[in-house]
Amino acid sequence: MAIMEKLTHVSEINQLVSQGKEKGYLTYEEVNDVLPSDVVTPEESKNRDDKRVVKSIYKLLDEADIVIGHNGDRFDLRKLRWRFISHDMPPPSPFKIIDTLKVARREFFAPSYKQDFLTKYFKLENKLSTEFDLWTDCEAGIQERLDEMAEYNKHDVIGLDRKSGETPSLPSRQSRSCQPVCHTSGNSSGS
């Protein structure tokens, strides 16, 4: 990145921080418009080269105190650990995991525990539907499809963040260590 580009980017970030302080919150869209993306490029996708993105995820997890995910314990984190090992990376620093699938199963006897069902039921940001072709097109490095996948992932994160923020409506049990964490998560998202 050229010096002028870096200065412009720093200026945009400073402007974003000021805007957040003034309003008291920032939306995901506002943040995503300014911060750089860690989406695989078409070339990386075609070459099955995820190292840059895995390093970015590693850095994020290594700095995290708490990670919230839906079925994160059984899928996402196991997959990430495999990718870290594949790139000769040590395990990230320890962090607390809040798996919203486990929380939902513990708190409710629902007809479904899928993230899509729960976000629709609680009238939160819905998951976008995908078809198998989207995944194969992403592997082929088709930029438009990679953009669709990025949008799909954003909806997952937004729905998940808002779902974790809904925890105050659950039956209150002060003995649960998750309860204060979830309250904080919901309040910090600005939603």
C-alpha positions, 0 to 999 in steps of 0.5 A, spaced: 500 500 500 502 506 498 504 512 503 498 516 500 493 510 501 495 508 508 494 516 510 487 516 507 485 509 510 488 511 517 484 518 516 478 514 514 479 509 520 479 516 525 473 518 522 469 512 523 472 512 530 469 519 531 463 517 528 462 511 533 464 516 539 459 521 537 453 516 535 455 511 541 455 505 536 457 503 529 453 498 524 457 492 521 456 496 514 459 502 516 465 498 519 466 493 513 466 499 508 472 502 512 476 496 514 480 491 509 477 485 507 480 478 509 476 474 503 480 469 499 482 472 492 480 468 486 487 466 485 487 464 492 481 460 491 483 456 485 490 455 488 486 452 494 491 457 498 488 459 504 494 461 508 493 469 508 486 468 511 488 463 516 493 467 519 488 473 519 483 468 523 489 466 527 491 473 529 483 474 531 483 468 535 489 469 539 487 476 541 480 474 543 478 473 550 471 470 548 469 467 541 461 466 540 459 461 534 453 456 533 456 449 533 463 452 533 465 447 538 464 441 533 465 444 527 468 451 526 474 451 531 476 444 529 476 445 522 480 452 524 485 447 528 486 443 523 488 449 518 493 452 523 496 445 524 496 444 516 500 451 516 505 449 522 502 454 526 501 453 534 494 453 537 492 460 539 492 463 546 486 460 550 479 463 550 472 462 552 467 459 547 460 460 547 457 456 543 450 458 541 447 451 539 449 449 546 446 455 549 439 453 545 439 446 547 440 447 554 435 453 554 429 451 550 426 444 547 425 447 540 423 444 534 430 445 531 436 448 533 439 450 526 442 457 526 437 459 520 431 457 524 433 460 531 434 467 527 428 467 523 424 465 530 427 470 534 426 475 528 433 476 527 438 477 521 436 471 517 441 467 514 442 467 506 440 461 502 445 458 498 446 452 493 451 447 492 453 451 486 455 457 490 461 452 494 463 449 487 464 456 484 467 459 490 473 453 489 473 455 482 475 462 484 469 466 480 469 473 483 461 474 483 460 468 487 466 469 492 462 476 493 456 472 494 459 467 499 462 473 503 455 476 504 452 469 506 458 469 511 456 476 514 449 475 515 451 469 519 455 473 523 450 479 524 445 473 526 449 470 531 451 477 534 444 479 535 442 472 537 447 472 543 445 479 544 438 476 545 440 472 551 437 477 556 430 475 554 432 467 557 430 465 563 435 468 568 440 464 572 445 468 575 449 462 577 450 461 569 457 464 567 455 465 560 449 470 562 453 476 564 458 475 557 452 475 553 449 481 556 455 485 554 456 482 547 449 484 546 450 491 548 456 492 545 454 491 538 449 497 537 443 493 535 
